[in-house]
Amino acid sequence: MTDVIRVSGVSKQFALRKDKSLKERLVNARRSRENAEEFWALRDIDVTFASGSTTGLIGHNGSGKSTLLKIIGGILTPTTGYVERRGRLAALLELGAGFHGDLTGRENVYLNAAILGLTRKQTDAYFDEIVDFSGIESFIDTQVKFYSSGMYVRLAFAVAVHVDPEILLVDEVLSVGDEPFQRKCLDRIRRFQREGRTIVFVSHSLDQVRQLCDRAVLLDHGRQVVDGTPTEAVRAFRDLNQAAEEAEEEKNVDLAAQGTRRVTISEVSVADSDGRPVRTLPSGAGLQVRFRVDPGSRLDDWIVGVAVEDSGGQVVWGANSDMQGFTLPELSGGPEEVTVEFPEVPLSEGVYQVSVAVASTGNRTVYHRVNRVATFRVVTDAYEDGAVHLAPGYRVADRAVPRGGVPLDSVAGER
Amino acid sequence: MGPAAGAGEVPLEDQPMERVNQPVSFWRGFGPTVRDVWAYRELLGQLIRKELKVKYKDSVLGFLWTLLRPLLYLLVYAVAIGVFLGSGRVIPDFGIYLFTGLLAWTLFTDIIGGCTGSIVGNAGLVKKVYFPRELFPLAVVGAALVNVLLQAVILVLAYVATWNFPSVGDLGLVPLALLALVLFSVGLGLLLAASNVFLRDVTHLVEVGLLLWFWMTPIVYDWTKVRTTLTVDNDLAWLFQVYLANPMANVVLAFQRALWPGGQTEAGAAFYYDGNLYLRLGVIIAFGAVFVWFAQRVFARSQGNFAQEL
């Protein structure tokens, strides 16, 4: 395969200067060096992108993903190193960047198409298709300042996908519009892939990266940490997140605490089915959530609630002992160890957080609630979407198909 | 790198690897930029159209404002200077005399003022899309030229109304003067556009500077007054030469000579500038060309930092 983009030893330093006017500069002349805060947005990046590949750039906010994309697109010049590339390039860094509110949709289509590199003739040819894709025919002669934000991005995306680039840079723009429109966008991206175009895209949606990309690069504070399969990169990214979240947890334990504090919860931990503390477990294994309850005085009316959230804050499971049909024994007043045992946790790969609460029956009074105090990670060897890990078997013509016949990577690439 | 390069016909593998934002030496980068701008000429057209459309969008009079503004200036100066200060009694066809100068001056201020804000005003695009940044100032120039053409219609109407047409002999000065004006103001505009990104004061400095410049140019008064004051009343001939070195003074004098029919009358002949305007404009054009080259190089040097400074 041919290399289409070659990034060699690229570093980018930003100087954040806070004074912009002559007066400020004169007044702060002596301090101007202190005012110029410098930081490296990118450090020694070496990547090549082969033709027809789809690469995801992932990382935290401020990790340098967008900067890298802008350097590839030629919008920023690197401090050191250089980028080489061939072929026509379209950069979708912000939808509708070239839109002008006072112009009508039609005028903006022509303007934006020209900005993205289409000739007038080509735009004429694509015009109906663009309007059709955007689905806002009836508003095409209205000024775009009257558009809803959804209509705005629809039109912008419609123009963008009709540019016929060999290289497509996409920055976090696939997450716009309603669901049907998003699906339309993803279909379009897949079509680009089938047509053998090279796509580099930044996304915070790790699922999207796993679905669309055949490769992913993880950036952390401007450095290239992982360059490998999407699964590897996503896993490494989740490790980073887990470390960050654990650090955050320690700081936030008290802030997150709610309830009357009649009873206190402490020492929340996650263990495997044998009671050994764990942070990572295979999908389907057993899990124990253990914590200490200090009732202070005699307590007979109490329930325990546990919730498990994924990294997106979605509760994947939550219930209390009462709902599950358990009546907990009376506590004499001293601190007691409580263990909630899950024989089997068939979750899909990801990082999960546990919240624990103690309340009176029926949740009339919450004694103490600690949110997201323990983190654990589930790993699987499967490529799948969704919240649960269901390992299906396949039968064709009533014969079971053995697993592993086809390399996993190529299977993933086709989805 | 141009969009219209037709790269699609060549298979990707056969296209050469091109370095993005290849650093070019100060002396050699002009040619590639011109080619780049040419490749983006369609976009330039679109940007000019946008400038024109957006300016008077949602205003009732719309494009008429382009004509009303200079007419209003004309009225003010004609009354204040022509009637109250009495210039109108001395200079024949004083209205047209004024308007020829204002025509050149409006073009100049439109270009300088527009260019200064062109990069900052388009920050959204500069930060998100790549194309030659020179297009922003150039779009301003294009829009200003369209406006001046429309304003010239007023001049033609005035000729018809007074049935007094300029002589054909000096009409050749008009394209020369326009070329000199455009080259000079493009150079200046590029420098101002780039510096405004780093120092926002430039906008205000330009406003003040243009006002000063206006009165340093023989538009609403005639140049003979300056000559009399400097060379006859005071022995400051060199200062008069400095005054005449102002490119805009030459452009305005050329406009007056070519487009002001009043100068053909006996009373008006005295107000014609009698120096060799062809030579003077030639020098300004040559200087302007070098200036544009220099300004573009400075602009190119600084544009790598535009996206992060905005």
Interface residues (C-beta under 8 A of the other chain):
Chain A: T2 D3 V4 R6 F14 K20 S21 L22 K23 R25 S51 K70 I71 I72 G73 G74 I75 L76 T77 Y82 V83 E84 R85 R86 G87 R88 A91 L93 E94 A97 G98 H100 D102 L103 E107 Y110 L111 A114 I115 L116 G117 L118 T119 R120 Q143 D164 E166
Chain B: M1 P3 A4 A5 A7 G8 L12 E13 Q15 P16 M17 E18 R19 V20 N21 Q22 E42 L43 G45 Q46 L47 R49 K50 K53 V54 K57 D58 G124 L125 V126 K127 K128 V129 Y130 F131 L199 R200 D201 G304 N305 A307 Q308
